[in-house]
Amino acid sequence: MTTPSSHWTLDPSVVHLNHGSFGAVPRTVQEVQRALREEMETNPDAWFRELPERVGRARAAVARFLRVPAEHTALVPNASAGVSTVLGSLALPPGGEVLLTDHAYGAVAMGTARAAERAGARVRTLHIPLEATAEEIVAVFEGALGEATALVVVDQITSATARLFPVAEIARLAHATGARVLVDGAHAPGMLADPVGLAGAADFWVGNLHKWCCAPRGTAALVARGADAQGLWPLTDSWGTPDPFPRRFDVQGTSDFTAWLAAPRSLEFIEETYGWDAARARMTKLAEVAQGLLADALGADLTPVGGCEAPSMRLVPLPAGLAADQEAAHSLQHRIAADTGCETAITTWDGRGFLRLSAHLYNTVSDYERLAEHLPGVLNA
Ligand SMILES: Cc1ncc(COP(=O)(O)O)c(C=O)c1O
């Protein structure tokens, strides 16, 4: 059994090894959000009167954590909304091309295809081998960028394959051809110390606070600068419409925005309890140990996943034939949870199945030892 520290409210009868999908909210952050909800219910009129100013303060705290100016940072409900905001605001030229990779998050790829279709543009999906080095990834983009490229949508940390992509260099090359760049940094805040800085001159960057930063779900940031930023509008038109970016994002109709107001508490909590740099080092070390343990248990060859690995989310290849498509991956993930009590992520990419391991501050080596003990039996059943 895992014994998550008392800072979290995770069920101790379950081993939680899939932080990357939905995060986990520390107890103190839940308490802050609960208190905010209670305050909202004592006087909804006063609450909503003061809300834009409070959202502005929360936005400034998130921007400080991301090491970017608050004037460049808008809050959005999730990375999907941030990507949809950019795709919905940009005027893609008819006949133009949008570049994606075959590691893109499925929902982002579908949204990009829809935006391209609306504009009469086309999407080109670049194949990046799993074992590609940073130089090789950049070379794939270099070979594909051309006059027709209007937009590049690229992950900073990929979801199914847990790669760390060299997005600054990709952005530099894309700009040289006149293309705009949207970096999907859904997993980057918290896992990387300076995620927006590492995205270089990208025009748009989107990242979730509700994954590695442990903010309440429904909290993400959209960072944009320059003239393009003023062309961005929230998905919900509301009373902020006359305001400039990013203030127009501070008002997005009537909803529960307590997640945004509580998010700075999660940033403070990890700093005061662990220190962010120490937290990152601990998560990365644990992810490495976990990957080695599970690779040994499954007799897996890690060579193909040795290229650009994400710091605290690691892949272990599954035996050939397992989780070869999304449906098979989901059903295997459910079976592992039911049979071992371990919540994992089973991903599929290019017809191959992978165990994607996450390591967060509530995890210990014994969590992965338990999975290593029981997983071979499930896979061989
Ligand atoms: C790379 C990537 N992009 C986008 C998303 C979507 O995030 P959300 O569901 O918070 O919108 C995810 C979610 O895991 C992701 O991994």
The ligand as an ORCA input file, in Angstrom:
! r2SCAN-3c Opt
* xyz 0 1
  C       0.266     17.619    -24.425
  C      -1.121     17.869    -23.924
  N      -1.844     18.860    -24.469
  C      -3.084     19.150    -24.032
  C      -3.662     18.441    -23.007
  C      -5.044     18.778    -22.583
  O      -5.057     19.214    -21.253
  P      -6.457     19.572    -20.589
  O      -7.243     18.298    -20.560
  O      -6.116     20.073    -19.245
  O      -7.095     20.576    -21.456
  C      -2.948     17.401    -22.413
  C      -3.536     16.613    -21.327
  O      -2.989     15.692    -20.798
  C      -1.646     17.101    -22.887
  O      -0.924     16.115    -22.359
*
